Amino acid sequence: MGYSDLHIHSIHSYDGTASISAILKYASANTDLNVLAITDHDTMSGVSEAINLAPKYNLEVIPGMEVSSKDGHVLCLFINRPIPAGLSLLETVLRVADQGGLCIAAHPMAKAVNSLRFETIRETINHPEAVNTLIGVEAFNGGLVYTRGNTSVEIESRKLPLAQVGDSDAHILRMIGQGASWFEGTTAQELKTALLNHTTTPRRGHGLSGAAVLTSYIPNYLMRKLGWVSWNSSPEASIRFANLEKIQAMNSMTQFVQP
């Protein structure tokens, strides 16, 4: 079995605080993730670097981005060209379909964030050309503030004929893996199959309180504005399983979201 985190932001997002190589190094040393996606806001600028470096850390990176559709944020995965912002959810999904990609509804109904409504998601998956592309919904999002499970979102997600996923929505290194998905297999292609078959299972991380996340994020964000970011000084040094005992201890504290 494998684990994925498909919602991670780097310094290529206006609100990200870590370089691509720092993200890969942290995920390799501190999590049990097999597959991740760099989903920066409305850009794929860091994707090529992530894909090229990932094998050195025994990770796979899915090309993607978080698109600001007119209706709310949507994760666009397995794509090779950026999708423009500002389109309706349906038009966004159809453009991803043209590239053979997949979409996941990011943090539905999240407060203070441009988020999709479940009504819009339902309308979109009723479209015959979109139903095979919008295939997932974040039933759990680690997030910057809403770091505990949102019960109403979990309940509504289970009513949809979509894959349920867990993601971190990480903007700082220590959030990576705080939301994840379990799937049969370990590769990106096996994850894609699990998403299409709706067999992924969301997993909560051991958790950071909202206060802890904010007190970590705000200093990192302010430092970024001053030109300092989380960096990896040896981007080509593979360190997978360097902290295996720490990873195993983390796993013993995780919790799966009820399917």
FIFISE-229378 format. One record per residue: residue in three letters; x, y, z of N, C-alpha, C, O in turn. Coordinates in steps of 0.02 Angstrom, whole numbers, padded with zeros to 5 digits, always signed. Atoms other than C-alpha are relative to their C-alpha. Layout:
<atoms>
ALAXYZXYZXYZXYZ...
</atoms>
This chain:
<atoms>
MET+00042-00059+00000+00000+00000+00000+00044+00062+00000+00102+00060+00020GLY-00037-00062+00004+00052+00180-00026-00040+00058+00027-00100+00053+00040TYR+00032-00061-00024+00015+00356+00032+00017+00058-00046+00072+00063-00072SER-00009-00058+00043-00008+00516-00065-00021+00063+00037-00064+00062+00081ASP+00022-00067-00021-00021+00702-00027+00000+00042-00064+00053+00058-00091LEU+00008-00031+00066-00088+00792-00180-00015+00074+00003-00042+00102-00045HIS+00016-00071-00007-00102+00969-00115+00056+00033+00041+00049+00042+00102ILE-00059-00029-00032+00067+01050-00076+00021+00062-00038+00024+00062-00100HIS-00020-00063+00031+00123+01229-00108+00073+00015+00012+00100+00002+00066SER-00071-00019-00005+00300+01290-00141+00007+00075-00007-00043+00112-00007ILE-00012-00071+00008+00380+01460-00161-00025+00026-00068-00024+00087-00080HIS+00030-00023+00063+00303+01465-00335-00072+00023+00010-00101+00052-00036SER+00063-00030-00019+00140+01506-00247+00015+00064+00039+00066+00069+00074TYR-00010-00063-00035+00121+01682-00177+00003-00010+00075+00032+00031+00111ASP+00003+00011-00072+00090+01606-00005+00040-00061+00023+00035-00081+00081GLY-00042+00056-00019+00212+01460-00008+00065+00023+00031+00086+00080+00021THR-00060-00022-00036+00370+01462+00099+00060-00047-00008+00111-00036+00024ALA-00055+00049+00006+00479+01314+00044+00017-00012-00073-00027-00013-00116SER-00022+00016+00068+00582+01275-00110-00022-00071-00018-00040-00111+00026ILE+00019+00067+00023+00543+01122-00214+00044-00053+00032+00019-00103+00057SER-00046+00051-00027+00698+01029-00156-00009-00008+00076-00002-00063+00102ALA+00012+00005-00073+00660+01070+00027-00062-00042+00013-00064-00081+00060ILE+00061+00040-00006+00485+00996+00005+00015-00073-00009-00007-00115+00031LEU-00017+00070+00014+00555+00836-00069+00042-00029+00056+00032-00086+00077LYS-00044+00024-00055+00689+00822+00065-00041-00013+00063-00032-00065+00095TYR+00040+00009-00061+00563+00846+00205-00047-00060-00008-00052-00101+00038ALA+00045+00056+00011+00438+00723+00130+00036-00066+00004+00009-00116+00029SER-00040+00061+00000+00575+00594+00108+00022-00020+00070+00021-00079+00088ALA-00029+00014-00066+00645+00610+00284-00051-00005+00056-00037-00036+00107ASN+00046-00007-00056+00489+00642+00387-00069-00029-00010-00111-00025+00034THR+00066+00028+00014+00341+00557+00305+00007-00068-00033+00062-00089-00050ASP+00001+00063+00036+00291+00391+00228-00032+00007-00068-00056-00042-00096LEU+00031-00013+00064+00227+00471+00069+00039-00035-00056+00100-00038-00056ASN-00029+00029+00061+00258+00382-00096-00009+00047-00060+00034+00052-00103VAL+00018-00043+00057+00173+00505-00214-00024+00067+00027-00061+00070+00076LEU+00026-00066-00019+00145+00692-00200-00009+00042-00062+00015+00025-00116ALA+00010-00047+00055+00091+00836-00308+00016+00070+00025-00006+00090+00080ILE-00011-00070-00013+00156+01013-00309-00055+00038-00036-00056+00041-00097THR+00060-00032+00029-00005+01111-00335+00000+00074+00018-00041+00097+00059ASP-00004-00072-00014+00043+01293-00334-00059+00036-00032-00090+00012-00079HIS+00057-00039+00022-00088+01427-00360+00010+00025-00072+00052+00068-00084ASP+00005-00025+00069-00122+01450-00547+00067+00002-00036+00079+00045-00079THR-00064+00005+00035+00054+01401-00601+00028-00071+00005+00014-00107+00053MET-00036+00064-00001+00156+01248-00645+00075+00012-00001+00113-00032-00022SER-00070-00020+00006+00323+01338-00631+00048-00047+00035+00105-00055+00011GLY-00046+00043-00036+00397+01217-00505-00006-00073-00016+00031-00114+00011VAL+00015+00071+00012+00331+01055-00578+00058-00038-00032+00075-00093-00010SER-00054+00035+00035+00474+01011-00695+00058-00015+00048+00086-00070+00047GLU-00053+00011-00049+00603+01034-00556-00019-00057+00047+00022-00100+00063ALA+00023+00052-00047+00499+00926-00439+00003-00069-00031+00025-00117+00001ILE+00000+00065+00035+00479+00786-00566+00071-00025-00010+00085-00084-00002ASN-00070+00020+00013+00665+00787-00607+00036-00020+00064+00077-00066+00062LEU-00035+00015-00062+00722+00785-00425-00031-00058+00039+00004-00092+00077ALA+00036+00048-00042+00591+00666-00354+00032-00069+00004+00036-00096+00059PRO-00030+00068-00005+00677+00500-00400+00060-00003+00047+00074-00056+00075LYS-00058-00001-00045+00830+00553-00299-00022-00008+00073+00019-00023+00116TYR+00028+00007-00067+00716+00549-00146-00049-00059+00004-00087-00064+00052ASN+00045+00057+00002+00624+00389-00194-00073+00021+00005-00113-00012+00039LEU+00068-00025+00002+00466+00489-00224-00022+00007-00073+00020+00009-00118GLU+00028-00017+00066+00351+00516-00373-00040+00064+00007-00075+00073+00056VAL+00037-00063+00001+00280+00686-00416-00048+00000-00059-00028-00012-00115ILE+00051-00007+00052+00118+00708-00513-00002+00073-00022-00006+00117+00020PRO+00005-00069+00023+00114+00863-00623-00070+00028+00011-00120-00005-00004GLY+00066-00028-00015-00025+00979-00569+00005+00072+00022+00058+00103+00022MET+00006-00068-00025-00084+01146-00502-00067+00008+00034-00113-00032+00023GLU+00065-00017-00030-00222+01222-00396-00027+00060-00038+00000+00115-00035VAL+00029-00052+00044-00332+01322-00513-00054+00038+00037-00097+00008+00070SER+00051-00042-00029-00435+01468-00453-00057+00009-00051-00060+00058-00087SER+00057-00005+00045-00593+01433-00550-00048+00053+00025-00043+00075+00083LYS+00050-00050-00020-00736+01557-00547-00043-00025+00057-00070+00015+00096ASP+00043+00030-00051-00828+01436-00433+00037-00022+00062+00005-00038+00112GLY-00038+00022-00058-00687+01392-00315+00063-00037-00022+00072-00052-00081HIS-00063+00033+00015-00518+01306-00304-00010-00074-00019-00052-00108+00010VAL+00003+00069+00021-00492+01141-00393+00071-00024-00016+00109+00012-00048LEU-00065+00029+00015-00339+01028-00400-00003-00033-00069-00046-00075-00082CYS-00004+00027+00067-00293+00988-00580+00065-00041-00005+00119-00014+00001LEU-00056+00047-00005-00179+00835-00591+00010-00037-00066-00035-00042-00107PHE-00018+00038+00060-00090+00733-00725-00009+00042-00063-00033+00017-00114ILE+00005-00045+00057-00084+00883-00841+00071+00022-00021+00118+00016+00019ASN-00066-00022+00023+00059+00951-00946+00001+00073-00020+00054+00100-00039ARG+00004-00071+00016-00001+01128-00979-00044+00035+00052-00093+00006+00075PRO+00041-00036-00049-00069+01260-00859-00071+00011-00025-00084+00019-00084ILE+00069-00015+00013-00256+01286-00849-00013+00072+00024+00005+00089+00080PRO+00010-00070-00021-00310+01470-00845-00048+00006+00058-00095-00033+00065ALA+00045-00015-00056-00392+01541-00691-00062+00038-00026-00062+00064-00081GLY+00058-00042+00015-00564+01621-00690-00055-00033-00041-00107-00002-00053LEU+00052+00035+00036-00660+01491-00789-00049-00032+00049-00034-00039+00108SER+00046+00037-00042-00813+01402-00723+00031-00068+00018+00078-00090-00015LEU-00025+00066-00017-00783+01236-00636-00008-00048-00059+00038-00086-00075LEU+00011+00045+00057-00859+01146-00785+00051+00011-00055+00081-00037-00079GLU-00049-00014+00052-00748+01233-00912+00070-00020+00021+00109-00045-00019THR-00065+00021-00026-00596+01203-00801+00008-00075-00007+00059-00099-00031VAL-00002+00073+00003-00636+01018-00790+00006-00024-00073+00044-00070-00087LEU-00002+00021+00070-00664+01004-00978+00069+00013-00030+00092-00026-00072ARG-00068-00013+00025-00495+01084-01013+00050-00051+00028+00097-00070-00007VAL-00042+00052-00028-00413+00960-00896-00013-00066-00037+00033-00104-00050ALA+00017+00060+00038-00506+00821-00986+00034-00002-00067+00055-00056-00090ASP-00034-00003+00065-00430+00879-01150+00072-00022+00004+00101-00044-00045GLN-00069+00021-00011-00259+00841-01075+00004-00070+00029+00059-00095+00042GLY+00000+00067-00031-00311+00672-01005+00014+00002+00074+00035-00048+00103GLY-00014-00007-00071-00296+00738-00828-00061-00016+00043-00113-00037+00019LEU+00052+00012-00049-00401+00722-00671-00007+00061+00046+00041+00099+00055CYS+00012-00056-00046-00480+00848-00552-00026-00025+00067-00061-00075+00071ILE+00024+00012-00068-00510+00847-00365-00025+00066+00029+00010+00116+00025ALA+00027-00060-00032-00621+00972-00276+00039+00014+00064+00039-00027+00110ALA-00042-00017-00057-00508+01061-00152-00042+00032+00055-00086+00073+00042HIS+00031-00028-00060-00568+01102+00026-00070+00028-00011-00081+00087-00002PRO+00068-00026+00012-00754+01113-00018-00030+00032+00062-00021+00008+00118MET+00037-00035-00053-00855+01236+00086+00046+00029+00054+00021+00048+00107ALA-00045-00028-00050-00699+01296+00179-00012+00075+00008-00019+00111-00042LYS+00012-00071-00014-00724+01465+00262+00062+00041-00015+00119+00018-00007ALA-00053-00049+00013-00620+01616+00211+00047-00021-00056+00101+00007-00063VAL-00040+00023+00056-00553+01521+00060-00047-00007-00060-00106-00025-00051ASN+00040+00006+00061-00616+01521-00120-00014-00074-00013+00027-00108-00044SER+00013+00071+00000-00699+01351-00109-00064-00018-00038-00110+00023-00043LEU+00057+00024+00038-00821+01249-00212-00058-00017+00047-00048-00040+00103ARG+00059+00023-00036-00998+01220-00154-00017-00071-00025-00004-00088-00082PHE+00018+00068+00020-01062+01042-00155-00052+00001-00056-00054-00045-00097GLU+00050-00005+00054-01207+01098-00266+00035+00007-00067+00013-00024-00116THR-00036-00010+00063-01083+01155-00399+00036-00065-00020+00038-00082-00079ILE-00033+00064+00015-00986+00991-00385-00051-00049-00029-00037-00082-00079ARG+00052+00047+00025-01147+00891-00409-00021+00018-00071-00028-00026-00113GLU+00020-00022+00067-01198+00995-00560+00053-00019-00052+00037-00040-00107THR-00054+00013+00047-01028+00970-00640+00007-00074-00016+00017-00093-00074ILE-00008+00072+00013-01018+00782-00618-00061-00029-00035-00059-00087-00057ASN+00057+00022+00039-01189+00769-00699+00010+00013-00074-00029-00011-00116HIS-00015-00014+00070-01112+00833-00860+00035-00061-00030+00084-00085-00001PRO-00028+00062+00028-01072+00684-00974+00073+00004-00019+00107-00047-00021GLU-00070-00006+00020-00904+00754-01027+00046+00016+00060+00107+00017+00053ALA-00040-00019-00059-00848+00801-00850+00003-00055+00052+00049-00056+00093VAL+00007+00050-00054-00899+00650-00747+00061-00044+00007+00076-00068+00062ASN-00059+00044-00003-00742+00550-00791+00064+00038+00014+00118+00009+00015THR-00060-00041-00015-00624+00695-00751-00002+00029+00070+00048+00027+00106LEU+00008-00021-00070-00691+00771-00590-00017-00063+00040-00075-00082+00047ILE+00009+00067-00029-00664+00610-00494+00012-00003+00075+00007-00057+00105GLY-00016+00004-00071-00620+00661-00316-00018+00063+00037-00027+00116+00008VAL+00015-00056-00044-00657+00774-00169+00042-00007+00063+00051-00062+00088GLU-00038+00002-00063-00551+00821-00018-00048-00008+00058-00078+00041+00081ALA+00042+00013-00059-00647+00740+00123+00037+00023+00063+00005+00037+00114PHE-00039-00027-00055-00505+00793+00237+00055+00044-00028+00091+00024-00074ASN-00051-00047+00020-00392+00944+00217+00036+00024+00063+00005+00055+00106GLY-00038-00020-00059-00253+00974+00344-00002+00075+00011-00014+00098+00067GLY+00011-00072+00000-00255+01158+00302+00044+00040+00046+00082+00013+00085LEU-00038-00045-00043-00178+01308+00385-00036+00017+00065-00004+00032+00115VAL+00039-00016-00060-00319+01337+00510-00045-00058+00018-00049-00079+00075TYR+00048+00054-00014-00448+01199+00491+00038-00067+00000+00029-00108-00045THR-00043+00059-00002-00326+01063+00544-00033-00061+00029-00005-00116+00028ARG+00037+00058-00024-00456+00952+00624-00054-00017-00051-00071+00025-00092GLY+00049+00022+00049-00586+00853+00527-00063+00043+00001-00087+00063+00053ASN+00062-00035+00008-00736+00946+00461-00054-00052-00011-00061-00078-00067THR+00048+00055+00003-00877+00824+00498-00051+00010-00056-00068-00038-00091SER+00051-00011+00052-01004+00906+00382+00028-00012-00069-00008-00038-00113VAL-00031+00013+00065-00882+00898+00236+00009-00075-00011-00003-00100-00066GLU-00007+00072+00006-00845+00716+00271-00067-00033-00017-00069-00078-00059ILE+00066+00029+00012-01031+00676+00274-00023+00015-00072-00046-00030-00106GLU+00021-00018+00067-01068+00771+00113+00043-00035-00053+00018-00055-00105SER-00044+00034+00047-00916+00694+00027-00021-00072-00011-00016-00098-00066ARG+00020+00071+00007-00980+00519+00063-00064-00008-00041-00079-00063-00063LYS+00060+00004+00041-01141+00561-00029+00014+00005-00074-00029-00009-00116LEU-00018-00010+00071-01047+00594-00191+00032-00063-00029+00067-00099+00007PRO-00032+00057+00033-00995+00460-00317+00071+00017-00022+00088+00010-00081LEU-00067-00023+00014-00816+00521-00305+00049-00033+00048+00031-00056+00101ALA-00052+00023-00045-00651+00465-00233+00007+00050+00057+00006+00110+00046GLN-00012-00043-00058-00625+00533-00057+00075-00001+00013+00106-00054+00018VAL-00072-00005-00011-00450+00597-00026+00014+00043+00060-00027+00083+00082GLY-00025-00044-00053-00351+00675+00114+00064+00033-00026+00107+00000-00056ASP-00059-00037+00021-00221+00809+00080+00020+00049+00056-00019+00062+00102SER-00024-00045-00052-00116+00928+00183-00014+00074-00014-00023+00113+00032ASP+00004-00071+00018-00136+01092+00086+00058+00037+00033+00050+00091+00060ALA-00058-00026-00036+00039+01123+00154+00028+00063-00032+00039+00066-00093HIS-00035-00061+00021+00113+01297+00143+00066+00007+00039+00107+00051+00024ILE-00062+00004-00038+00252+01257+00269+00021-00073+00003-00021-00117-00003LEU-00025+00069+00003+00362+01103+00279-00034-00046+00050-00050-00103+00033ARG+00023+00046-00052+00295+01033+00442-00073-00021-00010-00097-00065+00025MET+00068+00020+00015+00119+01023+00369-00004-00057-00051-00056-00089-00057ILE+00001+00051+00052+00168+00903+00230-00017-00068+00030+00013-00089+00079GLY+00021+00066-00024+00081+00735+00255-00050+00003+00057-00073-00049+00079GLN+00049-00005-00054-00036+00803+00390-00071-00017-00024-00116-00027+00016GLY+00058+00031+00032-00173+00750+00270+00028-00043-00056+00073-00022-00091ALA-00027+00045+00052-00145+00602+00154-00055-00049-00020-00108-00052+00010SER+00046+00052+00023-00230+00461+00060+00036-00066-00005+00093-00069-00028TRP-00025+00068+00009-00203+00275+00067-00027-00027-00066-00084-00014-00084PHE+00022+00031+00062-00210+00179-00097+00038-00065-00010+00093-00075+00016GLU-00032+00063+00017-00171+00006-00162+00056+00013-00049+00045+00042-00102GLY-00058-00012+00042+00004+00009-00235+00044+00053+00029+00035+00074+00086THR-00047-00050-00024+00145+00133-00221+00017+00052-00053+00051+00101-00037THR-00021-00043+00055+00161+00219-00390-00055+00051-00018-00113+00044+00002ALA+00047-00051+00023+00080+00371-00469-00054-00031-00045-00112-00012-00042GLN+00049+00031+00043-00003+00261-00599-00050-00041+00040-00110-00041+00024GLU+00045+00038-00043-00075+00148-00464-00046+00046+00040-00104+00030+00052LEU+00043-00049-00032-00138+00301-00373-00053+00025-00048-00111+00033-00028LYS+00049-00023+00050-00222+00362-00533-00055-00052-00008-00114-00034-00012THR+00050+00053+00006-00309+00194-00548-00046+00000+00061-00106-00008+00054ALA+00041-00001-00061-00367+00204-00367-00047+00060+00000-00105+00053+00022LEU+00043-00058+00004-00435+00379-00395-00058-00012-00048-00115+00004-00033LEU+00052+00014+00049-00530+00324-00549-00050-00052+00025-00109-00050+00009ASN+00043+00052-00028-00598+00174-00455-00032+00020+00067-00070-00018+00096HIS+00027-00027-00063-00641+00281-00302+00016-00044+00059-00026-00057+00102THR-00019+00046-00054-00543+00167-00186+00051+00030+00048+00079-00005+00090THR-00046-00032-00048-00432+00294-00096-00035+00010+00067-00096+00016+00071THR+00026-00011-00068-00452+00317+00092+00037+00059+00032+00098+00056+00038PRO-00033-00058-00032-00418+00486+00176+00031-00019+00067+00004-00061+00104ARG-00033+00011-00064-00298+00487+00323+00017+00067+00031+00047+00110+00000ARG-00020-00059-00037-00281+00622+00454+00070-00009+00027+00090-00064+00047GLY-00065+00001-00033-00108+00666+00514-00009+00001+00075-00065+00007+00100HIS+00006-00001-00073-00067+00664+00699-00019+00068+00026-00037+00076+00085GLY+00033-00062-00016-00116+00844+00697+00043+00056+00027+00087+00044+00069LEU-00027-00061-00029-00058+01021+00729-00060+00044+00014-00105+00050-00027SER+00055-00044-00015-00175+01140+00816+00001+00060-00047+00052+00076-00076GLY+00003-00060+00042-00235+01292+00721+00050+00052+00023+00083+00085-00017ALA-00048-00049-00027-00131+01401+00837+00071-00018-00018+00112+00025-00035ALA-00069+00022+00015+00025+01295+00808+00016+00011-00073+00072+00032-00090VAL-00013-00010+00072+00005+01303+00620+00009+00074-00015+00055+00093-00051LEU-00005-00072+00013-00024+01491+00620+00065+00029+00027+00096+00071-00006THR-00062-00027-00028+00123+01526+00735+00061-00026-00038+00115+00004-00033SER-00054+00024+00043+00230+01422+00618-00001+00035-00068+00050+00054-00095TYR+00006-00027+00068+00161+01491+00456+00015+00075-00004+00052+00097-00048ILE-00008-00073+00004+00156+01677+00494+00074+00021+00000+00093+00062-00041PRO-00071-00019+00004+00343+01691+00536+00032-00021-00066+00072+00016-00094ASN-00028+00022+00064+00386+01587+00382-00022+00045-00057+00017+00062-00102TYR+00026-00043+00053+00274+01695+00273+00034+00068+00002+00053+00095-00050LEU-00033-00066-00006+00348+01857+00341+00073-00004-00021+00099+00042-00053MET-00070+00008+00021+00524+01789+00316+00004-00005-00075+00051+00021-00106ARG+00000+00004+00073+00480+01747+00137-00004+00069-00031+00030+00083-00081LYS+00007-00068+00026+00427+01927+00109+00066+00038+00005+00078+00086-00032LEU-00066-00031-00007+00601+01975+00168+00054-00035-00041+00112-00016-00039GLY-00047+00033+00044+00681+01855+00046+00028-00065+00026+00073-00094-00005TRP-00024+00063-00029+00708+01702+00158-00053-00054-00007-00112-00042+00008VAL+00046+00056+00008+00629+01533+00120+00033-00063+00027+00094-00065+00037SER-00028+00065-00020+00649+01354+00180+00036-00030-00060+00007-00037-00114TRP-00042+00019+00055+00790+01287+00074+00035-00065+00015+00046-00083+00073ASN-00038+00062-00006+00882+01124+00043+00068+00012-00031+00074+00021-00091SER-00067-00017+00024+01069+01153+00029+00031-00056-00041+00080-00045-00076SER-00026+00057+00038+01099+00979-00045-00057-00034-00037-00078-00089-00019PRO+00062+00023+00032+00953+00954-00165+00005-00069-00033-00046-00099-00048GLU-00005+00064+00034+01024+00796-00243+00019-00057+00048+00037-00111+00026ALA-00019+00051-00049+01059+00701-00081-00062-00041+00020-00107-00014+00052SER+00058+00043-00018+00938+00554-00060+00005-00020+00073+00057-00046+00095ILE+00000+00015-00072+00889+00529+00122-00061-00040+00020-00081-00038+00078ARG+00061+00036-00015+00737+00417+00110+00011-00048+00058+00061-00084+00059PHE+00000+00043-00058+00701+00325+00273+00054+00018+00051+00071-00022+00094ALA-00049-00022-00049+00830+00425+00369-00030+00003+00070+00005-00007+00120ASN+00034-00005-00064+00702+00447+00506-00056-00052+00004-00112-00035+00021LEU+00050+00052+00003+00612+00281+00492-00038-00008+00066-00099-00016+00066GLU+00033+00008-00065+00577+00268+00680-00050+00057+00012-00104+00045+00039LYS+00044-00057-00008+00501+00442+00679-00063-00009-00043-00118+00006-00020ILE+00056+00011+00045+00391+00397+00530-00047-00053+00029-00108-00044+00028GLN+00042+00054-00029+00331+00236+00614-00039+00026+00060-00097+00008+00070ALA+00034-00028-00058+00290+00332+00772-00057+00045-00022-00110+00046+00009MET+00053-00043+00027+00191+00458+00669-00059-00041-00023-00116-00023-00011ASN+00053+00042+00026+00093+00319+00586-00043-00028+00056-00104-00037+00047SER+00039+00029-00055+00041+00247+00754-00049+00049+00028-00094+00030+00066MET+00044-00052-00027-00045+00412+00792-00050+00025-00052-00092+00068-00036THR+00044-00025+00052-00136+00436+00626-00068-00032+00005-00077-00082+00039GLN+00069+00022-00002-00320+00412+00598-00030+00003-00069-00022+00052-00105PHE+00032+00001+00065-00417+00361+00444-00069+00031+00006-00104+00021+00055VAL+00067-00027+00004-00573+00455+00394-00047-00056-00021-00032-00094-00067GLN+00047+00053+00015-00724+00341+00390-00023+00005-00072-00047+00058-00093PRO+00019-00002+00070-00760+00294+00209-00077+00001-00007-00103+00003-00062
</atoms>
